[in-house]
Amino acid sequence: MPTVGQKLFASGDLEQRARQARESLQSCELCPRHCRVNRLEEEWGICRTGSKARIASYNPHFGEEQPLVGTSGSGTIFLSGCNLHCCFCQNYDISHYPESGIEVDAKGFAAIMLDLQGEGCCNINFVSPSHVVPQILEALLHAYDSNLHLPLVYNSSGYETSETLALLDGVIDIYMPDFKFWNTANAKKYCAAPDYPEIARSAIKNMFEQVGDLFIDAKGVAVKGLLIRHLLMPEARDETEQILKFIAQQLSATTYLNIMDQYRPCGRSSEFQELQSTISPQHYRQALAFAEQVGLTRLDQRNFESFLRRLGIT
């Protein structure tokens, strides 16, 4: 069965969108930063990326949520650069210093996707893709022409414009945004984006309207839909509760949600005293309990023993 992107490619609509997206780089407003630089002339805005995408690394990744991993891994492509720039980013050297990545043209980008498919991965997972949507669309033209058939995962911060999401409608199979902040002051303090909460709410609603709840096939592998991540932050329990209520009440009680407890001080977090601690087991348990309290029924739960059984190890 063809993916949604394959259908757009066959109809010619994908080529039209790729052309439109490419032209938008002349005065870039792909993301809510609205830098308006001419990236086709290698001018840089906040993402510090010009006309070509930069790839930091790619590999079959087994650290994602189980429905994305299956038994053969998620075909993860870590893109250099970022449009949000959280001060505590765990990939700080990649997101804040994109020069460390390898620049690729559309054919090279497509070759990476096809290589991951050849390794048996169950999807293509674009990590931090918001600033390179035109480059992704161009690469997909070559990838589909060479029989790429895996679902596409858009693994983002949630800081997206409606115009860019419209370009991706019918292309992306699985949206995986992080919902980081509810509090405007914290969004401003930690990533200089006071509009993040409002924009993330709108963007995630848009994603849900495009793909609906996460659908997992009989093999336990995600095929299409929305998967939300929420990274717990020190001293931000109130924000977590507001975010979980929004998901349950404004989206769907059956939204697939991963509440993540892996925060640790990284990047420039040393500039903020309140960011120096990690997440306690009690904090994590309270967040899970609150999610259940507001009616969220699909919380990502790692079951390592079950995973090993599926791999035939136990």
Buried (B, 14 or more C-beta within 10 A) or exposed (E): EEBBBBBBBEEEEBBEBBBBBBEBBEBBBBBBBEBEBBBBEEBBBBBBBBBBBBBBBBBBBBEBBBBBBBBBBBBBBBBBBBBBBBBBBBBBBBBBEBEEBBBBBBEBBBBBBBEBBEEEBBBBBBBBBBBBBBBBBBBBBBBBEEEBEBBBBBBBBBBBBEEBBEBBBBBBBBBBBBBBBBBBEBBBBBBBBBEBBEBBBBBBBBBBEBBBBBBBEEEBBBBBBBBBBBBBBBEBBEBBBBBBBBBBEEBBEBBBBBBBBEBEBBBBBEEBEEBEBEBEEEBBEBBBEBBEEBBBEBBBEEEEEEBEEBEEEE
